[in-house]
Amino acid sequence: MQNNKNEIWAFLASVKLALFTFFALAITSIIGTVIEQGKDMAYYVERFGPGTAKFFQILNVPNMYSSWWFISMLVLFSLNLLVCTIDRFPNIWRLVNLDNLALELDRILKMPKRQVFKSQLSAAELHQEIEKALPGLSWKFESAELDGGRLFAAQKGNWTRLGVIMVHVSILVIFAGAIIGAAFGYKGFVMIPEGRSVKQIYAYDANRTEIPLDFSLRCDRFVLELYDTGAPKEFLSDLVVVKDGQEVLKQSIEVNDPLHYGGLTFYQSSYEAYDEVVLEIENGTSKAKKKFIVGIGEQVVWPEEHLTLGVVNRMGSRMAAFARGQVWLKSGEAEPVQFWVNSGQSALIERPTGNYVLTLRPLYATGLQVTRDPGVWYVYIGCMLMLVGLYVAFFLSHRKIWLYISGSGSGSTLHVAGASNKNKLGFENDFAALIDNLEQSGTLKLTKE
């Protein structure tokens, strides 16, 4: 039974498993990027053929990142990384807490960086002078008797060996966020005509499953800017969140500037033109304003101003760029008038009852992509932890210094040795500075061998 446990542990800790799952995740992620997600099956049938579309449906390729097999690969890779981390941690922790005074003298004297000094002082006198000089060397030394001499040891950055553990943990946190998001989050969409509100969105699945909201989302205004060619240049939406009858949030959103509320994120993603038009009219004197959404041939009334108006004709498909609308307006008992208004422009209408500024523009529905990802903060935390871990792992090093005093009689010998696990060039500078400080100290009376 123990052997079976060891075999399972060895399999989960193997580099081969790590490479397999890593490349499998990378390849499938590329596939998920190339193949558009969340489309109707008809789209995949038309694009790839019935056989391939059926294969996609079996493997849930249209919603790949929430499929059971993709989440299973994430779990397997996370388990592999966790076991590897547990395997490596005891040895790394031993190096972090290693007692450098317990190292064999032969190993110290054979360190990559070393320097030997002769001193005119006896070993006891040099010991006393070294202890006086140590506080000014920017290293915190400990000392002990060793093989008839005195050994001093100091280290910096021993905790930096944990950098690789921080990176491993950060990946696990990121994967945990991804798994939580895939298991408990969703992506959806909704189209909201200007001036109207919705209390539900629709999932990106084959059935377009309705997902109810515990608040209403209203689009007060949709603005579309077009190039001279008629292609869309920029579009934004004025959105209002209404909960329990109260407006709790207002925000204008555009591409890459979403609205966040109730754990959901609403992204500006598209728009759709309607057959109806938006008619806005303002009293030039009182500045009273009114907005109507009317269909062609439909009549509306502004009772406070005693106005009756409507759009009787239009030019251009769905009031697209440079289209015009023919407006019919009756003010009080005066004879009605008809006039043309260019889409998106204003017209001044002078009537016996007052002057009015009238604007006519197309009615659009704003297309919003909606996401709920409860794991996103785990991903953010994991990314920040990874940046710290990578900085520690690649740019900081564990540096160690030893001073060993030996000798009898009137003279003595000082051995200086050091080692670093990374950044050898930077450590050479530190070691050279230490040597210069010792050599220039007149009280130590040192000469290089």
N, C-alpha and C positions, 0 to 999 in steps of 0.2 A: 504493500500500500504506500509506503514511504517513497519507493522508487517511482511509482506512478505520479505522486505529488511532485517529485523533483523533475520528472519529465514535463509535466504540465507547466511548472514554473519556468523551466529552461525554455520551453516553447514560447511562453508569453514574454520572456526577457530577451528573445533572440533578435539579432540585428536583421536577419532575413525577414522576419515578420514585420519589423518596423519599415523596411524598405518596400515590402509588398503593399502594405496598407497605405503608405505614403504615396507611392506612385499610382495606386488604384484610386485614391481620393483625388489626386491631381488630374488623372485622365478623365474620370467621371465629371469633375468640375468643369473641365474644358468642354465636354459633351453637353453639360447642362447650360453652358454659356452659348454654345453654337446653336443648340436646338431651343427655340423659344419656349418659355414655360407658361403654363396656365391657359393654353389655347383650347378651343373646342376640338373634339376628335375629327370633325370634318376638315379642319385646317391641316391636321397631320396626314389624313387620308389623301387630300389634294396634293400636299407637298411631297410626301414620301411613298404613297401607295397604300392600299388596304393591308397587305401583309405586314409591312413595317409598322404601320399605325397600330395594328393589333398587338404586335410585339411591344411597342411603346406602352400600350394600355396595360399589358400584363405586368411590366416592370415599373409602371407608374412614372415613366420618363417625363410626362408633362408636368408633374409635380415632384421632380426627382429629389430635391433637397429635403423633402419631408417624407420620402419613401422609407419603408422599413429597412431595405438593404443598405441605403446610404447612411442612415442613422446607425445601423449595425456596424458599418465600417468605422464610423466615428468612435463608437463605443470600443471596438476592438483596438483601434490605434491608441485610444486613451488608456486602455488597460495595459497595453504593451509599454507605453511610456511610463505609467505608474509603477509597473513591476521593475522596469529598468532603473527608475529613480530610487526605489526601495533597495535594489541590489547595490547601487553605487554609493548610497548615502553613508553607510557605516564607515567605508574607507575614507570618504571625503571628510566626514566629521572627525575621524581620527587625525587627519592631517591638520584640521583647524585647531584641534586641542593638543597637538603634539608638544611634549615637553622638550624643547630644544637643548636643555641642559643635560638630558639623558642620552643624547646622541654620542656614539663612539668617537673617541678622539681621532682615530685614524681617518674616519669619514670627514670630520670637520677640516682636518689639515689637507684634505685632497679636494676641497670644494673648488668649483670653476674659477671663482675669484678669490685670490689670496695674496697676502703680502707678509713678509717677515721683517721684523725690526730687531736690532740689538740696542740695549740700553745700558748706560753706565750705572744705573741704579740696581740695587739688589731686587730680587723678586718681591720681597715684602714692601720695599719702598715704592717700587713701580705699581704694586697693587694699590697702595694708598693714594698715589698721584692719579692713577686711572680713575679711581672712584670719585676724586675731586673733579676730574675732567668730564666724566660721563654726562652730568646734567646739561652741559652745553653742546652735546653731540646730536640732539633731536631724536635720539633713540632711547627707549625705556629698557634698561638692561636689568637682568637678574644674574646672580652669580652662585657658584658652587665649587667645592674642591673636587678636582679630577686628576687622577694619576700624578699626585704630588704637586700639581700646579693649581692655578685659579682660572676657572672658565667663566666668562661673561657671555650672555646670550640675549639677543633682542630680535623682535620681529615686527613687521608692519603688514597690515592687510591680510592677516590670516583668514579673515571672514570672506575675502573675495573668492575663495575656493567654492563658496556656496552659490556663485553666479550661475553656474550651469544648472543647479537645482532650481534656482529662481526661473530660469528659462523653461525648464520642464514643467514647473508648476503653472507658469503663465499659459503654456499651451494647453494644459489640462483645464484651466479656468476658461480659456477661449472655447475649447471644445464643449465644455459643460454649458456655456452660454448658447452655443450653436444647437446643442441637443435640446435644451430647454425651449429655445425659440422654435425649433422644428416640431417639437411635441405639443407645445401649448400655444404657439402663435399661429398666425394665418396671414394671408395676403388677400385683399379683395379690391373692389372698385365700385364706383358709383358715379352716375351722371346726374347733376343737379341743374335744372334750368334756372336762369336768373329770376329772382323774385320768389322762388319756391324753396321748400325744405324737404328733407328726408329723415326718416327714423330707422333706416336699415341700409346695409351695404350688401354686396354680393361677392361670394367667394370665387376665386379663380379655380373652378373645377368644372367638370363636364356638365353638371346640373345647374351651375350658377346658383348655388345654395344661398338662400337669404340669411343674413346675419343681423339680428335686431340690435339697435343701439339703445342705451338708456338715456339718450338726449336727442335733440333735433339739431340738424345742421342745415343752415340756410345760406343760400347764395344771394347776397344783396345786389351784387354787380359783377359782371364779367366784361373785361376789357381785352380787345384783340387789336393788335397792331399788325399791319400787313406791309410787305414790300410792294414796290410799284408793279411787280409781276403778279401780285395777288397771293404770293406765298406767305404763310404766317411768319411774322418776325418776333413777336413777343405776346404773351397772354398772361393775365393774372386774374385772380378772383378775390372779391371781398366776402369773407365767410363770417358767419355768426353762429356761435354755439348757444343753444337755448335749452335750459334744463329747469324743470318744474315751473315753466312759464316765465323764467327770468333769463335775460341775456347775460351769460357768464363770461363770454370771451368773444372779442372781435379781432380779426386779423386779415390783412391782405397777403395772399400767398402767390408765389410765382415759382417757376422751375427752380429747384434746389433751395427753396425757402419754404419749408412745409409748416403746417399747423400741427401742434401736439396737444392732445387733450384725452383724458381718461385712458391712458395707456395706448392710445392709437396715434398714428402719424398719418396725416393727409397730405399727399404730394400732388402738386399740379402736374398733370400728365397729358391731357388732351382736351378737346372741346368738340361740340357737335352743334351744327346750325339747325334751327327750327324754322317752320313756315311762318310762325308768328313774328311780330316785330315789337320793339320797345319804343314807346312814344312818351317823351318827357316834355312837359309844358310848364312854363313859369310866368306868373303875372309880373310884368315889368315894373309896376308901381308898388304893389304890396309884397312882392318877392315870394308869394305863395307858390309852392311847387306841387306837382302831381306826376306820378309815373303810372303808365298803363301798359299792359301787355295785351296786344290785340291781334286778332287774325285778320287776314285780308277780307274786306267786306263786313267786318264786325264794327258795331257802333258802341261807344262808351260815353259816360256822362260824368262831368265834374260839377256836381250840384252847387257847391259853394260859389263857383264862378259863373253858374248858369251857362255852361259850355257843353255842347254835344259834338263829338268828333269821332273820326275813324279813318282807316286807311283803305282806300277803294281800289288802288292799283299799285303795281310796283314794276320796276325794271331791273333785271338781273336775277340770277339764281339764288333764291333764299337770301336776298338782300346782301349779296357778297360785296366785295370792294367796288366802289364807284357806282353802286346801284342807287336808284332813286325811288321814292315812294310818293304816291299822290294822296294827299290828305284832304279830307272833307271836314269843314268846321262850321258850326253854327253857334253864334253868340247871342243869347237873349232872343228878342223878337226880330233881329236883323236877318237879312237874307244870308243863307249859307254861302261859303266860298270854297273853292277847290284850288290847290296849288301843289307844286312839286317841291320836295325837299331831298337834297342829296344825303345819302346815308352817312351818318356820323357828323353831319354839319347842322348848324342852327339856322333858323329862319325867323325873322321878325314879322309878326302878323299884327296889323293895326286894325282894331275893331272899335265900333262906337262905345262899347263897354270897357275898353282898355286895350293896352298893347301886350302882346304875348310873345315869348321866345319859345319856339318849338324845335325839338330835336328828335330825329328819327334814326334808329339804328337797328341792326339785326338782333334777334334773340338767339342767344347761344346757351347751351348747357355746358357747365364746366365738368370736365372729366377728371376725377380724383382717384389716384391709387392709394389704397389704405393698407397699412401694415400694423400688425400687433406682434411685438417681439419682446416677451418678458425676459429673454436672455441677453438683451443688448447691453445692459450695464455690466454683466459678467464679461462680455467680450471687450468692452472698453477698459475695465479693470485689468483683464488679462493682457491687453495690448500695452498698457502703461507698465505693468509688471515685467513684460517681456523687454521693453526698452531699457528699463533699469537693469535687468538681468544681463542683457547683451552688453551694456556698457561695463558692468562689473566684470563679466567674463572675458571681454576682449581688451579693455583699456586699463584695468587695475590688476595689480599683481601681488603675490605673497612674497615678501622680501625678508631675508633672515641674515643676521650678522652675528659672528662669534669673535670674541677676543680671548686669547689663551696666553697666560703668563707662566713661564717656567724658568728654572735656573737656580743656581746655588752660588754662594759666595758673593762677590762684589758686583757681578754682572747678571743680566737676565735677558730673556728673549720674549718678544711679543709677537704672537701669530694673529693675524687678522684674516678672517675668511668670511665669505658670504655667498648666497645663492638666491635666485629668483625663479619662479615657475613661468613667468612671462615677462615681456618687455625688457629683454636683456640689455638693450642699449640704454634705456632709462636707468636700470639698476647700475650699470657701469658708471654713470655720472654720479649716482648716490655713493657708490663705493669709493670713487676717486675723491669726492668731497670729504668723506670720512678719513681717508688716508692723509689728505692734506691737513685736516684739522689736527690729527695726531702728530704728524711730522712737524708742524709748525708750533706745537706746544713746547715751550722751552723747559718746562718743569719735568717733562718725561725723558728728555735727553735721548731721543731715538735717532738711530741711523739705519737706513735701508740696507738689507743684505743683497 
